[in-house]
Amino acid sequence: MQRFFGLMLACMLLALPVRGVPAQDETAGRLVHLLDYIGVDYGGAVADGQVSSAAEYAEMQEFTASVAQLVLSLPSKPGREELAREANALRTAVDDKASAADVIRMTGQLKARIGELYELRLAPQRAPDLVAGAQIYAAQCAACHGAQGHGDGPAGQGLDPPPSDFHDPIRQGSQSLAMLYNTISYGVTGTAMVGFGSLSEQERWALAFYVGSLRHDAATRRAGELAWQDGCCKDQFADLFAVAGAVPDQVGGSPQLAVLAYLRSTPLALRDSRGESLALTRQLLLESLAQYRAGDRAGAYRTALAAYLDGFEPLEQVLQAVDPALKLEVETRMMAYREPLRATGSQADVEQLHAGLVKVLDRVEAALAAGNLDAKLAFASAFFILLREGLEAVLVLAAMFAFLGKAGRHEAYRYLHIGWAGALAAGVVTWGVAAYVVTISGATRELSEGFIALLAAGILFYMGFWLHDKSHADRWQAYINQHLGSMGGRSLWLLAFLAFIAVYREVFETILFFQALWLQTTPAGQSMVLVGALSGAVVLALVSWGLLRLSTRLPLGLFFGASALLMYLLAIVFAGKGIVALQEAGTLPISSIAFPRVDLLGIYPTLQSLGAQALLVIGAALHYALALRKRRGPYSKA
């Protein structure tokens, strides 16, 4: 048993995914940064077809030449040649002293095409922390730019050109936060401004949001807050993408500018609209369709997968509470859309599936907008989320506690307590790291859940075999005398490990579910979320107590027979969930079939998950038949 647990642990450590969010192409990022710089500064170099600043114009010519060269160094894929033609056209326009409006239009179009083709993230994946941004600014930027961002820092004296003044209405009015982010990432050639690539992506976004908020005073931000609360600009600034890409001079009148000032300083306010995930889903689906049309099937599939995992999946539990049937329809349509992208579907079929999916997302938006949960529904949702997610772990733990109790090893209970308590702590830490330190993509999350579920299925299936073999009292007594009486630390720690993985798999997912539920619940009903969770925890505790009490009254043979059956059933459930999680992460192929779907039992209508579960059922039946034949052997000979 020790060798088996050790082997399974080694397999898990080798199999667990270590990748996070894919890195952006560095060349594409630098190209967008250069194009931003050209679009902002060209107006200061040329006016009415004449050079107004020879130095600025020479810089514009240098930068457009660099753009043309960098485009050719981009990774080869369909559409790059068109980018090269547009880059050369931009270079010609600057050489011909075209108007600033034309150059701004051309740089904007080229940026958009590069971002789409090379899947650049032009906004943070979650709301930045401006407190962290202020700390980074004080440590890295204040020496040159000044404590308040006026460009008057002691280290910036005498620099040519001087450090930027972040309160300058002309310069900063033409800069989006995405432009500031690129400047922070790559620096500015020919100046003392160096890139801060050593900072994480989220840290650079935090710094960009903080710097972008300096120009606006408290009165403007307060006016923006009041306008936002009154419903102003909800469509214009629906998500972080819109806020990060907004250029102050182009957003409209004073109400829009005030709202932008408020959202730059308080990006967490966007969470209240719950539009961020849907907007990301729509954007990624549109990018996926564009990639498919350009012949990039692999890229189209990856982007469609990201639309589900990083866009829609965070909304699943919210939608489950409001409209379960609609949630299931979105999942089904998402899968149906992805299948022809990886196979050989026709463009007409793909476009039809995309159009149908977009219409369903419109229904999701309407359902979420009208679907704030009242107190009763909030209580029921919290109660059943905790009960459903915790029941599987409770069944495993109860069987393990009963097993040690039957063996008379009550002092070993503490190892199981260490295992499940450690899983609770690790789940909370994982959520904290994912929320505030690093970005964990949806694919990585699904891969982790899938591998852990399959590992648990393997261990539970083995335990089912083992418990079934001990279902005769004489065999169990002999095993106790030979092994359990001298069970040492290594075996007990392996039991603690099993308790850990049985609980850890549920904890992180449960926290995410409750986070989504909290955002969807009305303020008056949020207290009932806590009451529902507490009630669910009490019920789980009572179930655990009842199972333990029942196990002490069962005869040894019946106890081990029932425990073996429970282990088999849980292994089958985990196997189904593990396979589907890997399918949702794009690791395993999906072959949909007509079959009922029962999430609680891990039954899903895919050939791969049902096939894996069927193999486990056959394996358990064969083991039972062979064991029964072996036991009857001596009597049949008589």
N, C-alpha and C positions, 0 to 999 in steps of 0.2 A: 504493500500500500504506500509506503514511503517513496519507493522508486517511482510509482505511478504519479504521485503528486509532484515529485521533483521534476519529472519529465514534462508534465503539463505546465508547470511554472516556467521552465526553460522555453517551451514552445511559445507561451504567451509573450515573454520578454523579447523573443526574436520576431514575433509577428506583429506586435503593436505598432501602429503607424507613428512615425515621428515627423511627418511633414505637416506644415501649417499652411498658411495662405501662400499661394505661388508668388514668387518674386516678380515684380514688374521688369520689363525689359529696360535696361539702363539707358540704352541709346534712344529709345522712344521717349523716355522721360526727359532726357536732355533736349531732345528736339522740341517737345512741347514747351519747355522752359525758354528756349531761344525764341520760339515763335511768340510767346507771351511778351518777351522783352522787345521784340521788333514792333509788335502791335502797339505797345504803350509808348515807345520812344520815337517812332518814325515821324510823328507829327512835329517833334522838335527839331528835326533835321531838314525837312522839306516843307515849303509852303508855296502854294500857287505855282507849282512846277519849277520852283527855284530852290537851290540849296540855301537854307537859312543858318546852318551850322556845319562847317566843313568837317569838324571832328566827329560830330554826331552822324553825319552822312557816311563818312568813311567807316564808322563802326557798323552802320546798317548794311553796307555793302559786304563787309567782312562776315557779318552774322548770316546774311542770306546765302553767301557762298558756303558757309559751314553747314547750313541747313541742307543744301543740295548734296553735299558730300556725305553727311550723316544719314540721309535717307537711303543712300546706296549701301550703307553698312548695316542696315536693319536686317534681321533674319528674313530669309526669302520665304515669301508666301504670296498667294494670289492677291493682287491689289497693290503690291509694292511699286510696280512700274508706273501705275497711275499716280502714286504719291510722288515719284521722281519727276514726272511731268509737271505736277502742280508746284513742286519746289523750284524747278527751273523757271516756271512762269512767274513765281514770286520774285525770284532774283532779277529777272528781266524787268519787272515792274519797278523795282527799286532803282535799277540802273537807268530806267527811263524817267525817273522822278515822278512816278504816279501819285495821285492824290492820297492823303492819309486815309480817307474812307475806303478806297479800293484796297490798300495794303491791309487795313484792319479786317476787311471782309475776307481777303485771301488767307491771312494768317489764321483767322477763326475757322474757316473751312478745312484748312490743312490740319489744324489741331484736332478737330472733330474726327477726321478720317483716321488719323494716327491713333487716337484714343480708341476708336471702334475696332480697328484692325489688329492692334496689339494689346487689347484688353486692359488699358490703363485704368487704374482707380483714381478718379478725379475728385474724390471726396472721402472723408474718413468713414470707416465701417461702423463706428459707433460715436456717440456724442463726445467730443474732446473734453478734457478736464482743464479748465482755464486756471485753476489754482496751480496745477503742475506746470502749465504754460508760463505763468508769472514767475515761478521759481526758476525755470530754465532760462527765461529772459534775463533775470537778475544775475544768473551765474555766467551766461554766455554772451549776452548782447548789450547789457547796460553800459559796459565800459566804453563802447564806441557810440551807441545810439542814445545814451543818457537814461537816467532812471525812469523818466516819464516818456521817453521815446521822441524827444525833440531833436535828436541828432547832435547833442551837445556834450557827449561823454568825454572824459579826459583823454582816453586813448584815441579818440577820433579827431583830435585837434591836429590840423595840418595835413590831413589825408586829402588826396585829390583823385577822384571826386570825394566830397565829404560824405559822411554817413547819412542815410535817408532820415528825413524827419517824418515820422509816422502820423503827424498831425497835419501835414501839408494837404489841403483839400484838393489841389489839382493833381498831384502825383498819386495820392492814395485813392482819389475818386475814380481813377482808371484801373485800379488793381483789385482783382477778385482774390478771395482767400486761396484758391487753387494756384494763382500766380505767386502769392507769398510763400505757399508751401514749396513750390518748385525752386524759388530763390533760396529758401532755407536748405533745401536738399542739395542743390548743385552750385550755389554761389553765383557770383557775377564776374565774368571774365574781365580782366583789366582793372579790377578794383580790389580793395582790401576785404571785400565780402567773400568769405570762403564758404563752401558747402558743409553742412552738418550731417553728413551721411552716417556718422557714428550714432546719432540719435535714432530711436526706433520710429517707425512710421507714425504711430499714434502720438509720440512725443513731438514730432515735427508738426503734426496737425494741431496739437494743443498750442504750440508756439505760434503757428499761423493765425489761429483764432484769437489768441491773446493780442498779438500785434495788430490784427485787423480791428480790434475793438478799441484801441487806444485813441483813435481820432474822434470818437463820439463821446460827448459829455453825459453826465448822469441824467440831465433833463431830457435829452434826446432819447436815451435808452428807456426812461420811464414812460415817455409818450408812446414809444414803440410797444412797450409791454401792455399798456392800456388798449392800444389799437388792436394788438394781437388777441387779447382776451375778448374784445368785441367782435372778433371774427374777421378782421382785416387781413388780406393777403394770404389766407390759408392755402389757396390754390397756387399762388405765385411762389410761395416758400413752403412747399409741401414736405420737403425732406432735406437731409444734409447735402445731397447733390445740388439742389437748387440754391441753398445758402452759400455753399463753397464756390459755386460758379458765378454768383451774382456780382456784377460790376456796379458799384454804387452810382456812378453817373448815368447808368442805363436802366435803373430799376423803376423809374417813374418819379412821382411827386414826393412831397414831404412825408405823407403817411407811410409810403413804401420804404423810404430811406430810414425812417425811424424804426420801423419793424425790423429791417435788416440790421440796424445797429443793435437792437435788442437781442436778436437771434445770434448774432456774432458773439455777444457777451454771455448769452445764456442758451447754448445749443441744446441743453437738456429739455427746454420747453417744447422742442419738436416731438418728444416722446408722447406728449399729450394727444397729438393728432393721429397717432398710430398709422400715419401714411408712409413712413420711411420704408418699411418692409415691402409693402405693396408696390411702391415706386421702384424699388430695387428689382423686384420680381419682373415688373413690366419692362424695365430697361434691359435687363439681361436677356429676356425672351426676344426682345427686338434685336439685340446684338446677335443672338443665336441665329435668328432668321437671316440676318444680313450675311453672316459667315457662311450659312448654308447656300445662299444664293451665289456667293463668291467661290464656291467649290471647296470650302474648308469644312468638311464633314466632321472631322475629329474636334476641331475648335467649336463648331456649332453644338456638338453633344456636350462638351465640357461646360460651355456657357449655359446651356439649358439645365444641366445638372446643378450648376451654381444658383440658377434662378429658383430652383426648388429648395436646396439645402440652405443657402444663405439669405434668400429672399422670403419664400413662403413659409418654410418650416417654423420660424419663430412665432408665426401667427396661428399655428395649428391648434394649440390648446385653447386659445381665445375663441377661434371659430368653432371648435368642438363644443364649447359651452353655449354658443349662440345658435349654431345651425350644423349639427353633426353630418347631415346628409350632404350639405354643400361642401364641407371639408373633404369628405370621401370622394365627391365628384371632382374636386380640384386635383387630389392625389392621382385619381385614375386618368384624368386628362393630361396631367403632367407626364405620367409614364407613357401614355399613348403618343404624346408629342415626341418624346425622346427616342422611342423605338425606331422610327424610320430615319432618324438622323444618323444613327450608327449603322443601320442596314442600308438598303438601297431604295428607300422610298422616293416617290416622284415628288417634284417640286410642288405640283398642284395639291397633292395630299398633305405635304408639310405645311403649306400656307393655309389650307383649310383647317388643319388641327390648331395652328397658331391663332387663327381668327376666332375659333370657338373657345380657346383657352382665355383669350383676352376678354371675351364677353362674360365668361364665368368669373374672372377677376373683378369685373365691374359689379357683379352681384355680390361678391365678397366685400367689396368696399362699402356697398349700400348696407349689407348686413352688419358690418362692424360699426358703421356710423350710427345705426339705429339700435345697436344691440348691447348697450351698457347693461350689465347684470344688476338686478335688484338684490336686496339682502337675502331673500330666500334662495334664489338661484345661486348666488355667490356661496352661500353655506353648503348647498348640495354639491356644487362643483368641487369645492375644496375638499369636502368629506370624501367623495368618491375618487378623486385623484389620488389622495394619500392612501386610501384603502386599496385601490387597484394596484398602485405601484409598490406598496409595501407588502402585499399579501404573499407574493412569491418568495421574497426574502424571509418573511416570518415562517413560512412552511419549512424552508431549509433549516433555519436556525432552530426551530422547535424540534425537528427530527434529530439534530445534532445534540441538543441538550438532553433529549430523551435517551439517545444512544449512550452518552456518558453516564446518565443516571442509572440505566440498566446495568452498566458495567461497574457501578459503585465508585466511579471516579468523580465525585462531586467537587473535589478540589481543583479539577481541571476546567471547571466552568469559567474561571477567570480568563483562560486563553480565548474562549469564544467571545467573552465580553470585550477583550482587547480587539478582536477581529472586527466585530460589528461597530464598536465605538470608533475605531480607527477609520472605518469606511465612512461614517458620518462626517468625521473631521476632514478626511481627504476629499469628500464630495464638496464640502463648503469651500475648501482651499482651491479646488479645481475651478469652481464657479468664480471665485474671487480673482484668480489669475486670468481666466478667460475674459472677465468683465473689465479689469483695470490694468493688467500688465501686458499680456500678449493677446493677439487675435487668434482664436481657434476657429478654423473654418467649419462649415457644416459638414463637408466631406470627412474631415478629420474626426469630428464628433461621431459621425455614423460609423466610421471604420473602427474607432475605439469601442463603441457599443457592440458592434458586430463581433469583433474578436473576443471581447470579454464574455458575450453571451455564448459563443461557441465553446470557449474554454469551460464555462460553467456547465454547459450541456455535456461535455465529455466527462467531467469529474462526476456529475450527478449520475450519468449512465453507468459509469464504473461502480459507483456506490450502490446503485440498484442491483447490479450483479452480486456485489459483495454481501449486501444485506440479505438477498434472497438465499445465498448459500448458507447463511447463518440462521435461517428461519426454523431450524429444528433446535429444540432446547439443548439436546446433548452436544451438538456441534458448537453452539454458542458458549456453553459452559467450558468446553475444552479450549475454545479460543481465548476466553477470559483467563483461564489458568495459564495458558502458554504465552499470551502477548500483552493483554491490557493491564494486567497487574504490574507489569514493569514498563509500561508505556513511558518513554522518556521525553525530553524537551523537544527534540526534532519532530516527533510525531504530533505532539500537541501544537507546536507552532504551525504545522501543516494544516491542522484543523482550524486554527485561527485564520490562516490564509483563505481557506474555503469560506469561512464566515465573512471575511473581508470582501471577496469578489461577489458573494451572493447579495450583499447590501450595497456595495459601491455602485454597481450597475444601475440601481434604482435612484440613488440619492441625487446625482447631478441632474438627471432628467426631471426629477420631481421639483427641484429648485427652479429650473427653467419654466416648468409648467405654472408654478405659483407666481413667478415674476410676471408672466403674461396674463394670468388671471387677475392679478392685482391692478394692472393697467386698464383692464377691461371693466372693472367693477366701479360702480358709482361710489363717490366718497362716503355716502351714508352706509353702503354695504361692505366697505373694506374691512370693518371690524368683524363682520360675519365670515370673511375668509379665514381669519385667525381662529374663530370659534369652530368653523368646519374642520380646519386642519387639526386642532386640538381634539375634537371629537373623533376624527379618524384615527388619531394616535391612540386614544383610549380604547377604541374598538380593537385595534391591532394588538394592544397589550392584553386585552381580555381573550382574544383568540389564541395568543401564545400561551397564556395561563391555562386555558381550557385544553389545548392540545397536550401540554405537559401533564396535566392532571389525568387526562385520558390514557396517556402512554403508561403511567404507573399502574393502571388497573388492568391493562391488557396482558394476556399470557405472552411469554417470550415468542413463541412461534407466530402468533397472530400479529404481534407488534412488528416483528421484522418483515413479515409478509406485507403488511400495510405500508411500512416505511419504504420497502423496495418498490412497491407500486407507485408511491408518491414520487420517489426519485426518478423513476422511468417517465412519469407524466411531466414532471418539471423539465427533464432533459429534452423531451420532445417539444415543449413550449419554447424553451430557450433556443433550440436549434432553429425553429421557424423564425423567431425574432432575429437571431443572428444572421441568417441567410438574407432576410429582407433588408436588414440594416446595411449589409455589404452591397446588395443590389441598389439601394438608394444612394450609396456612395459611388456607384458606377464601377465597382470592382468586379462584380459578377454580372453575367448577362441575365436578362429578364425574358421569360417566356410566359406570357399571361394565358390563363385558361379559365373556363367557366367553372367557378367553384365558390362556395360561400366563404365569406371573410369574417373571422372571429378574432379580433385583436387580443382579447383577454387570454385566449388559448394559443396564441401564436400561429393561427391558421390564416394563411394568405393565399390568394388565387394565382400563385406562380408555380410553374412546373418544378423549379429548383428547390424552393422551400418545402413543398409537399413531398418531393422525392426524398429529400434528406430526412424528413420526419417518417416517411414510409420505411426507410432503411432502419431507423431506430426501432420502429414497431416490430419489424421482422426480426431484428436482432434480439429484442427482448423476448419475443415469442419462441424463437429457436432455443434461447438459453433456458427458458422455463420448461420447454418440452424435453430437452436433454437432461435437465436436472430431475424432472419427474421420472424419466425413463431410468436414470441411474438409481434413484431411490427404490423403484419397483423391481429392479433387476433381481436381487436375491429372492424375492418372493415369487417371481415368475418362474425361476429355476426350480423352486421347491415344488 
